[in-house]
Amino acid sequence: MTQEPEHVPVGGPTHARRSSPSRVLTWAVSAVAALAGFGLVYANTVLGQVDEAFTAIKNDDLISAAPNPDSSTSETGDPDPADANSGEAINILLMGSDVRSGKNANIGGYFAGMRNDTTIIMHISADRSRVDLVSIPRDAQVDVPKCKLFNGKTLPAESGDFNIAFSKGGVNGDPGEAAACVINTVQKMSGLTIDHWAVVDFAGFEDMIDAIGGVPMCIPQKVVSKKARLNLEAGPQVLNGKQALALARMRTAEVGDVSGSDLQRIGRQHDILKQVSRVVLSKNLLTDAGELTLFLKAVASSLTMNPELADSKYLLGLAFSLRSIDPNAIKFHTVPWKYTEDFLNVTLTKNADIMWAQLRKDKPLTKVGDSSAGDAWDEANETSSAPVPTSTDVTEALLDECAA
């Protein structure tokens, strides 16, 4: 008997599933985590609206159990009623694809098929004192295990670029099937258990950036890219949603230091995400229900995810548990890699195994890969230790910091 995917209604009628998650999904969900102890905790008046905007797909039957490379297990504390996973580390897999239709096709152009161009593991520590976001290069050479589909078919295992996992699982155009295949691949290569997953689309990312009033960025030099439809002058400036998305997606440029490398693009994505997190953490969303509603709905409407993550009550508990996090404890990394002999792809190094082990054991990442220097280690981490501005005009403060 053919098993149909269970699209679970959350807080109301199930909405039509979006078919356009994008490579920039990562930032929308990272902003939700960064929001932490702010507006989510007191957002009960808008929960119904937010829940209705989520799209949830139950794909548990397609996901295999993660391997267990470690013999030891971590202890957990007493459960906190406000946090369903109190005392437990959480791993959320953030994914994006090049599937495009509707408004998303107008943004990125239309083509058939599903390709995963951005994948980030968000690790939230058990004590809720750290959030580590680890990017996986799309061209990393990996083993993709067998992928199950909702109709009962199983696709054979294969090896190749990491992003073929999403394409392979997404053969029927269902992001739940595609996500399951990526999750199985990540769990196989890392030994991590992925607790939740989410994908986002182009339009949703643009809406999120616009909902927070834009993102202040330091542009080191003039950038002109006809393909990305981007023209930016050098210097401090506030990017709107369309500009931020173009900068994040850009691979080529007629003017500016743009190599075409996906690894260089990961570095730009991290820069944008850091600034988004700082803006969200600095805004007083607690007392502005209208702004909070706009932000949450912009994020929710852009996401397709597993049912538990799509439950606003679950997000409330998680956010409340993160209320005291230091903004500088939200850090961005790239899994350690090195180029293949032909310099066309990358492979993960032995140092990646060290990083996976630290994540599995919920330890701070003492050494992390650099997205621009391959297997170079950056002991100080990529994240600035500068405090988040507390000015009522956080955008102005960040621009001043950029210009200094």
C-alpha positions in Angstrom: 0.0 0.0 0.0 1.3 3.4 -0.9 2.0 5.6 2.2 1.2 9.2 1.7 3.3 11.8 3.5 1.6 13.2 6.6 1.4 16.9 6.3 0.4 17.7 9.9 -1.9 20.7 10.5 -0.5 23.0 13.2 -2.9 25.3 15.0 -5.4 25.2 12.2 -6.0 23.9 8.6 -2.9 22.7 6.8 -1.7 25.1 4.2 -0.5 24.1 0.8 3.1 22.9 1.1 5.6 25.4 -0.3 7.8 23.9 -3.0 10.6 26.6 -2.8 12.9 26.2 0.2 16.1 28.2 -0.4 19.8 28.0 0.3 19.3 30.8 2.9 17.1 29.0 5.2 19.7 28.9 7.7 19.5 32.5 8.6 15.8 32.6 9.4 16.0 29.8 11.9 19.2 31.2 13.3 17.4 34.5 14.0 14.7 32.5 15.8 17.4 31.0 18.1 19.0 34.3 18.5 15.7 35.8 19.6 16.1 33.7 22.7 14.7 35.4 25.8 13.0 38.2 23.9 9.6 38.4 22.3 8.8 34.7 21.8 8.3 34.2 25.6 5.5 36.8 25.7 4.1 36.1 22.2 1.0 34.2 23.3 -1.3 36.7 21.7 0.1 36.0 18.3 0.8 32.2 18.6 -2.3 31.3 16.6 -1.2 33.5 13.7 2.3 32.0 13.8 1.1 28.4 14.0 -1.1 28.9 11.0 1.8 30.1 8.9 4.0 27.0 9.6 4.0 24.0 7.3 4.9 20.8 9.0 5.7 17.4 7.4 6.1 14.2 9.4 9.0 12.2 7.9 10.2 10.1 10.9 9.6 6.8 9.1 12.2 7.8 6.4 15.0 8.6 8.9 17.3 6.0 10.2 18.8 5.9 13.7 22.1 7.7 14.0 25.2 5.6 14.6 26.7 5.8 18.1 30.5 6.2 17.9 30.7 7.2 21.6 30.4 4.7 24.4 29.5 7.3 27.0 26.2 9.1 27.4 25.6 12.5 28.8 23.6 13.1 31.9 20.5 15.3 31.8 19.0 17.5 34.4 15.5 17.5 35.7 13.0 18.4 33.0 11.9 22.0 32.9 8.2 22.3 32.2 8.9 25.3 29.9 11.5 23.4 27.8 10.5 20.1 26.4 14.2 19.1 26.0 15.5 20.7 29.2 19.0 19.4 30.1 19.5 17.9 26.6 21.5 19.2 23.7 19.5 19.8 20.5 20.6 19.5 16.9 18.6 21.3 14.2 19.4 20.7 10.6 18.8 23.8 8.5 18.5 23.3 4.7 17.8 25.2 1.6 17.3 24.3 -2.0 17.1 25.7 -5.5 13.5 24.6 -6.0 11.7 27.6 -7.4 8.2 28.5 -8.3 5.8 31.5 -7.9 7.5 34.5 -6.3 10.7 32.5 -5.7 11.0 31.9 -9.5 10.8 35.6 -10.0 13.7 36.0 -7.6 16.0 33.3 -8.7 14.7 32.1 -12.1 12.9 28.8 -12.7 14.4 25.4 -13.3 13.3 21.8 -12.5 14.7 19.6 -9.8 15.7 20.1 -6.2 19.3 20.9 -5.2 20.6 21.6 -1.7 23.1 24.5 -1.8 23.2 25.4 1.9 23.2 23.1 5.0 23.9 24.2 8.5 23.8 22.1 11.7 22.6 24.3 14.6 23.8 22.7 17.9 22.2 24.1 21.1 24.0 23.1 24.2 22.3 21.2 27.0 22.8 24.0 29.4 21.6 26.5 26.8 24.7 28.6 27.1 26.0 28.1 23.6 24.7 27.9 20.0 27.1 26.6 17.3 26.1 26.8 13.7 28.3 24.6 11.4 28.1 24.9 7.6 28.7 21.9 5.4 30.2 22.7 1.9 27.8 21.7 -0.9 30.7 20.1 -2.9 32.1 18.0 0.0 32.6 14.4 -1.1 30.4 12.1 1.1 28.6 8.7 1.1 24.9 9.2 0.7 23.1 6.2 2.2 19.9 4.6 0.9 16.9 7.0 0.9 13.4 5.9 1.7 10.4 7.6 0.1 6.8 7.9 1.3 5.6 5.6 -1.5 7.6 2.8 0.0 10.5 2.9 -2.6 14.1 2.9 -1.5 16.7 4.7 -3.6 20.2 3.1 -3.7 23.2 4.5 -1.8 25.8 6.5 -3.8 28.9 8.7 -3.3 29.5 12.2 -4.5 28.8 15.9 -3.7 27.0 16.4 -0.4 24.2 18.3 -2.1 23.1 15.3 -4.2 21.4 14.0 -1.0 18.7 16.6 -1.2 18.3 16.2 -4.9 18.1 12.4 -4.5 15.6 12.5 -1.8 13.6 15.2 -3.5 13.0 13.3 -6.7 9.2 13.6 -6.1 9.5 17.3 -5.2 8.6 16.7 -1.5 10.9 18.6 0.9 10.1 16.1 3.7 11.6 13.2 1.6 14.5 15.4 0.6 15.2 16.5 4.2 15.1 12.8 5.4 17.8 11.9 2.9 20.0 14.8 4.0 19.5 13.9 7.6 20.5 10.3 7.0 23.6 11.5 5.2 24.6 13.9 8.0 24.0 11.4 10.7 26.1 8.8 8.9 29.0 11.2 8.4 28.9 12.8 11.8 27.4 10.3 14.3 25.1 13.2 15.5 21.4 12.6 16.0 19.4 15.3 14.2 16.4 16.2 16.4 14.7 18.7 14.1 14.9 20.0 10.6 13.7 23.0 8.6 13.9 24.5 5.0 13.1 28.0 3.9 12.5 29.9 0.6 13.9 33.0 -1.1 10.8 35.1 -0.5 10.7 34.2 3.2 14.3 35.3 3.8 13.6 38.7 2.1 10.5 39.2 4.3 12.5 38.4 7.5 15.2 40.9 6.7 12.6 43.6 5.8 10.7 42.8 9.0 13.7 43.7 11.2 14.3 46.9 9.2 17.2 45.6 7.1 20.6 44.3 8.1 23.6 46.7 8.6 26.7 45.4 6.7 30.3 46.4 6.2 30.9 46.1 2.4 34.7 46.1 1.9 34.6 47.0 -1.8 32.2 47.9 -4.5 30.3 44.8 -5.8 28.5 44.5 -9.1 26.9 41.2 -10.2 24.5 41.2 -13.1 23.6 37.6 -12.5 22.7 38.3 -8.8 21.2 41.6 -9.8 23.3 43.3 -7.2 25.1 46.7 -7.2 26.6 47.8 -3.8 29.0 50.6 -3.1 31.8 50.0 -0.6 31.3 51.1 3.1 28.7 50.7 5.9 25.1 50.4 4.7 21.8 48.8 5.5 20.7 46.1 3.1 17.1 45.4 2.5 15.8 41.8 2.0 16.4 41.7 -1.7 20.0 43.0 -1.4 20.8 40.7 1.5 19.5 37.7 -0.4 21.5 38.6 -3.5 24.7 39.0 -1.5 24.2 35.7 0.2 23.5 33.8 -3.0 26.1 35.5 -5.2 28.7 33.3 -6.9 30.0 35.6 -9.7 30.6 39.3 -10.1 31.9 41.7 -12.7 33.2 44.0 -10.0 34.5 42.9 -6.6 36.5 40.0 -5.1 34.1 37.2 -5.8 35.8 33.9 -6.7 32.8 31.8 -7.5 33.6 29.5 -4.7 30.9 28.1 -2.5 33.3 28.3 0.4 33.7 32.1 -0.1 29.9 32.3 -0.2 29.7 30.5 3.1 31.9 33.2 4.6 29.5 35.9 3.3 26.5 34.0 4.7 28.1 33.9 8.1 28.8 37.6 8.0 25.2 38.4 7.2 23.9 35.9 9.8 26.1 37.4 12.6 24.6 40.9 11.8 21.0 39.6 11.7 21.5 37.9 15.1 22.9 41.1 16.6 20.0 43.2 15.3 17.4 40.7 16.5 18.9 40.4 20.0 19.1 44.2 20.3 15.6 45.0 19.3 13.0 45.5 22.0 10.4 43.1 20.6 8.9 42.4 24.0 6.8 45.6 24.1 6.0 45.9 20.4 3.4 43.2 19.6 3.0 44.5 16.0 6.7 44.2 15.2 6.9 40.9 16.9 4.0 39.5 14.9 5.5 40.7 11.6 8.8 39.1 12.4 7.5 35.8 13.6 5.0 35.5 10.7 7.8 36.4 8.2 9.9 33.5 9.6 7.1 31.0 10.0 5.6 31.5 6.6 8.9 30.7 5.0 9.6 27.5 6.8 8.7 23.8 6.2 9.8 21.7 9.2 9.0 18.7 11.3 5.8 19.0 13.4 7.4 19.4 16.9 9.6 22.3 15.7 6.5 23.8 14.0 4.7 24.1 17.3 5.0 27.6 18.7 4.6 26.3 22.3 7.7 24.2 21.8 9.6 27.2 20.4 8.4 29.3 23.4 9.9 26.8 25.8 13.2 26.6 23.8 13.4 30.4 23.5 12.7 30.9 27.2 15.5 28.4 28.1 17.9 30.6 26.0 16.8 33.8 27.5 20.2 34.4 29.3 22.5 33.4 26.5 25.5 35.7 25.8 25.2 37.0 22.2 28.8 36.2 21.6 28.1 32.5 22.5 26.2 32.2 19.1 29.0 31.2 16.8 29.4 30.3 13.2 31.8 27.6 11.8 32.6 25.6 8.7 33.4 21.9 9.0 37.2 21.3 8.4 37.9 20.5 4.7 40.6 20.4 2.1 40.5 20.6 -1.7 40.6 17.5 -3.9 43.6 17.1 -6.2 41.8 18.7 -9.1 40.6 21.6 -6.9 37.0 21.1 -8.1 35.6 19.6 -4.9 36.5 19.3 -1.2 36.8 16.4 1.2 36.4 16.5 5.0 39.6 16.0 7.0 40.5 14.1 10.2 40.0 17.4 12.1 36.3 17.2 11.1 36.1 14.0 13.2 37.4 16.0 16.2 34.7 18.5 15.7 31.9 15.9 15.3 33.1 14.3 18.5 33.0 17.6 20.4 29.4 18.2 19.1 28.3 14.7 20.0 29.7 15.2 23.6 28.2 18.7 23.8 31.6 20.2 24.3 32.7 23.8 23.2 34.3 23.8 19.7 37.9 24.7 20.8 39.1 24.6 17.2 37.0 25.2 14.1 37.5 25.2 10.3 37.8 28.4 8.4 35.5 28.7 5.4 38.2 30.5 3.4 41.3 28.7 4.5 40.3 25.0 4.3 41.8 23.0 7.2 43.3 26.0 8.9 42.3 26.3 12.6 41.1 29.5 14.2 41.5 29.1 17.9 39.7 32.4 18.6 36.7 31.4 16.5 35.1 33.5 13.8 32.8 35.3 16.1 33.7 38.8 17.3 33.9 39.4 21.0 32.4 42.9 20.6 29.3 43.5 22.8 26.0 43.8 21.1 25.0 47.5 21.0 22.4 48.5 23.5 21.5 51.8 21.7 17.9 52.3 20.9 19.0 52.6 17.3 21.0 49.4 17.0 21.4 49.8 13.2 23.1 53.2 13.6 25.3 51.7 16.3 26.4 48.8 14.1 27.1 51.1 11.2 29.2 53.3 13.4 31.1 50.3 14.5 31.6 49.3 10.8 32.9 52.8 9.9 35.3 52.9 12.8 
